[in-house]
Amino acid sequence: MRILILSDIHGNFEALTSIDEKYDELWVLGDLVNYGPDPGAVIDFIRSTATLVICGNHDYSIGYSQDPRCSPAFREMAEATRRFSDSVLTFGQKHYLRHLPLYVEVKRQGTKFYLCHALPSSPLFGYCEADSPQWANEAEETGADVILVGHTHVPALRMIRHRVVANPGSLGQPKTGGPEARYAVWENGKIELKSQSYPFETTVAKVSNLPIEARLRDELRNILRTGELPRA
């Protein structure tokens, strides 16, 4: 069995549709919306193709009209694009986000998986670097063989005792010093972190037309082109 694992798509339809992988199941670890220009198209694609989808903090923010609780560097940008997403999504699309699960436990080929967006102990908003000792307790509490998370936008793969903790990184807004979309593939007991180039300038051009402050559009375009955090 081959499973494609995505996270943090953030309304980037070009990144989503450029992934050239064959798979038996598609799993998505949350944050379909905000930041990017095509939240509706992303929701519709994922809704029609994914086997498992988890709620991220940005999905929750649209579904329930709540603050996504982003870090200071992204707070203003998140609020501006949240308003945009809220204005263009249909009732049905928002209803879909509202009813996404906070976590999923599932077994495939004898391997027990635990999926959430952030942390098992705080599935929407918890933030934990990949090398943090906190992951030992987090992983143990799940009882799973493989723990799949997103949220940080940074790919990571770690073995903790006999458990694997994996973060595929961000498909639509990577923070890895480059524009390539990041994702992971699990196949027959092994997980691999991967990247894929995509026509990011098409997404950049769409961002230029977002109805948000020009300064925020500039920051979003720079992130897409460089994979770097907003400049202070």
C-alpha positions as CSV (number, residue, x, y, z in Angstrom):
1,M,0.0,0.0,0.0
2,R,1.2,3.5,-0.9
3,I,-0.1,6.5,1.1
4,L,0.4,10.1,0.1
5,I,0.6,12.4,3.2
6,L,0.0,16.1,2.9
7,S,-0.2,19.0,5.3
8,D,-0.6,22.7,5.4
9,I,-1.8,23.3,1.8
10,H,-3.1,26.8,2.7
11,G,-5.1,27.5,-0.4
12,N,-2.3,26.7,-2.8
13,F,-4.0,24.8,-5.7
14,E,-1.0,24.8,-7.9
15,A,1.1,23.0,-5.3
16,L,-1.7,20.5,-4.6
17,T,-2.3,19.6,-8.3
18,S,1.4,19.4,-9.2
19,I,2.2,16.4,-7.0
20,D,3.2,13.6,-9.3
21,E,2.8,10.5,-7.2
22,K,0.7,7.4,-7.5
23,Y,-1.1,6.4,-4.3
24,D,-3.7,4.1,-2.9
25,E,-4.9,6.6,-0.2
26,L,-4.4,10.3,0.3
27,W,-4.2,11.6,3.9
28,V,-4.2,15.3,4.8
29,L,-3.1,16.6,8.2
30,G,-5.0,19.9,8.2
31,D,-4.8,23.5,7.2
32,L,-6.5,23.4,3.8
33,V,-7.2,27.2,3.9
34,N,-5.9,30.7,4.5
35,Y,-2.8,32.4,3.2
36,G,-3.3,31.1,-0.3
37,P,-5.6,32.4,-3.1
38,D,-7.7,29.2,-3.8
39,P,-9.2,27.9,-0.6
40,G,-12.4,26.7,-2.3
41,A,-10.6,24.8,-5.0
42,V,-8.4,23.1,-2.5
43,I,-11.3,22.1,-0.3
44,D,-13.2,20.7,-3.3
45,F,-10.2,18.7,-4.5
46,I,-9.4,17.2,-1.0
47,R,-13.1,16.5,-0.3
48,S,-13.3,14.5,-3.5
49,T,-10.0,12.6,-3.4
50,A,-8.8,12.2,0.2
51,T,-9.4,9.2,2.4
52,L,-8.5,10.9,5.7
53,V,-8.5,14.6,6.5
54,I,-7.7,16.2,9.9
55,C,-8.8,19.6,11.1
56,G,-6.0,22.2,11.3
57,N,-6.1,25.5,13.3
58,H,-6.9,27.5,10.1
59,D,-9.7,25.1,9.1
60,Y,-11.1,25.5,12.6
61,S,-10.8,29.3,12.4
62,I,-13.0,29.3,9.2
63,G,-15.4,26.6,10.4
64,Y,-16.0,28.3,13.7
65,S,-15.1,32.0,13.0
66,Q,-12.2,31.8,15.5
67,D,-8.7,33.1,15.8
68,P,-6.2,30.6,14.4
69,R,-3.7,31.6,17.1
70,C,-0.8,32.1,14.8
71,S,2.7,33.2,15.8
72,P,3.3,37.0,15.9
73,A,5.1,36.9,12.5
74,F,2.0,35.6,10.8
75,R,-0.8,37.0,12.9
76,E,-1.7,40.0,10.8
77,M,-1.4,38.0,7.6
78,A,-3.5,35.2,9.0
79,E,-6.3,37.5,9.9
80,A,-6.4,39.3,6.6
81,T,-6.4,36.0,4.6
82,R,-8.9,34.5,7.0
83,R,-11.3,37.3,6.1
84,F,-10.7,36.6,2.5
85,S,-11.3,32.9,2.8
86,D,-14.5,33.5,4.8
87,S,-15.8,35.8,2.1
88,V,-15.3,33.3,-0.8
89,L,-16.1,30.0,0.7
90,T,-19.6,28.5,0.4
91,F,-21.7,27.4,3.3
92,G,-21.1,23.8,2.3
93,Q,-17.3,24.3,2.2
94,K,-17.3,25.9,5.7
95,H,-19.6,23.1,6.9
96,Y,-17.0,20.6,5.7
97,L,-14.2,22.3,7.6
98,R,-16.3,22.5,10.7
99,H,-16.8,18.8,10.8
100,L,-13.3,17.6,10.2
101,P,-12.0,15.5,13.1
102,L,-9.2,16.7,15.5
103,Y,-7.4,13.4,15.2
104,V,-7.7,10.0,13.6
105,E,-6.4,6.6,14.7
106,V,-6.2,4.0,11.9
107,K,-4.4,0.8,11.1
108,R,-2.9,-0.2,7.7
109,Q,-1.0,-3.4,7.0
110,G,-0.5,-4.0,10.7
111,T,0.8,-0.5,11.4
112,K,-1.1,1.7,13.8
113,F,-1.2,5.4,12.8
114,Y,-2.2,8.4,14.8
115,L,-2.9,11.6,12.8
116,C,-3.4,15.1,14.1
117,H,-2.4,18.6,13.0
118,A,-0.2,19.9,15.8
119,L,0.3,17.8,18.9
120,P,-1.6,14.8,20.3
121,S,-2.0,16.8,23.6
122,S,-3.1,19.9,21.7
123,P,-4.2,18.9,18.2
124,L,-5.1,22.3,16.9
125,F,-2.7,24.8,18.5
126,G,0.2,23.1,20.2
127,Y,3.7,23.9,18.7
128,C,6.7,21.7,19.3
129,E,10.0,21.6,17.4
130,A,10.9,18.2,15.9
131,D,13.9,17.7,18.2
132,S,12.0,18.6,21.4
133,P,12.2,16.0,24.2
134,Q,8.4,16.6,24.6
135,W,7.8,14.2,21.7
136,A,8.8,11.2,23.8
137,N,5.7,11.6,26.0
138,E,3.5,12.8,23.1
139,A,4.4,9.7,21.0
140,E,4.0,7.3,23.9
141,E,0.6,8.6,24.9
142,T,-0.8,7.8,21.4
143,G,0.1,4.1,21.6
144,A,0.7,4.3,17.8
145,D,3.5,3.0,15.7
146,V,3.6,6.1,13.5
147,I,2.5,9.6,14.6
148,L,1.8,12.0,11.7
149,V,1.6,15.7,12.4
150,G,2.0,19.0,10.5
151,H,1.6,22.6,11.7
152,T,5.3,23.7,11.8
153,H,5.7,23.7,8.0
154,V,9.1,22.0,8.5
155,P,9.6,18.4,7.4
156,A,10.9,16.0,10.1
157,L,11.3,12.3,10.6
158,R,12.3,10.9,14.0
159,M,12.4,7.5,15.7
160,I,11.6,7.7,19.4
161,R,12.1,4.3,21.0
162,H,10.0,2.0,18.7
163,R,7.7,4.8,17.4
164,V,8.1,7.0,14.3
165,V,7.1,10.7,14.4
166,A,6.9,12.3,11.0
167,N,6.0,15.7,9.7
168,P,5.7,16.0,5.9
169,G,6.2,19.8,6.0
170,S,4.0,22.2,4.2
171,L,2.7,21.6,0.7
172,G,1.6,25.1,0.1
173,Q,3.7,27.4,2.2
174,P,7.1,25.7,3.0
175,K,9.5,27.2,5.5
176,T,12.5,25.3,4.3
177,G,14.5,28.0,2.4
178,G,13.0,27.1,-1.0
179,P,9.7,27.1,-2.9
180,E,9.3,23.4,-3.4
181,A,6.2,21.7,-2.1
182,R,6.9,19.3,0.7
183,Y,5.1,16.0,1.4
184,A,5.6,12.4,2.5
185,V,4.9,8.9,1.2
186,W,4.4,5.8,3.3
187,E,4.8,2.5,1.5
188,N,4.9,-1.0,3.0
189,G,6.2,0.0,6.4
190,K,8.6,2.8,5.3
191,I,8.1,6.6,5.2
192,E,9.9,9.0,3.0
193,L,10.0,12.8,3.1
194,K,9.8,14.3,-0.4
195,S,9.6,17.5,-2.3
196,Q,8.2,18.6,-5.7
197,S,8.7,21.7,-7.7
198,Y,5.5,23.5,-8.9
199,P,4.6,26.7,-10.9
200,F,4.7,28.9,-7.8
201,E,4.8,32.1,-9.9
202,T,1.2,31.2,-10.9
203,T,0.3,31.2,-7.2
204,V,2.3,34.4,-6.7
205,A,0.4,36.1,-9.4
206,K,-2.9,35.1,-7.8
207,V,-1.7,36.5,-4.5
208,S,-1.1,39.8,-6.2
209,N,-4.9,40.1,-6.7
210,L,-5.9,39.2,-3.1
211,P,-8.0,42.0,-1.5
212,I,-5.6,42.5,1.4
213,E,-3.1,45.2,2.3
214,A,-0.2,45.5,-0.3
215,R,2.4,45.0,2.4
216,L,0.9,41.6,3.3
217,R,0.7,40.6,-0.3
218,D,4.4,41.4,-0.7
219,E,5.2,39.2,2.4
220,L,3.1,36.3,1.0
221,R,4.8,36.5,-2.4
222,N,8.2,36.4,-0.7
223,I,7.4,33.4,1.4
224,L,6.2,31.5,-1.7
225,R,9.3,32.3,-3.6
226,T,11.9,31.8,-0.9
227,G,10.4,29.5,1.7
228,E,11.5,31.9,4.4
229,L,9.7,33.6,7.3
230,P,8.4,37.2,6.8
231,R,11.1,39.8,7.2
232,A,10.9,41.7,10.5
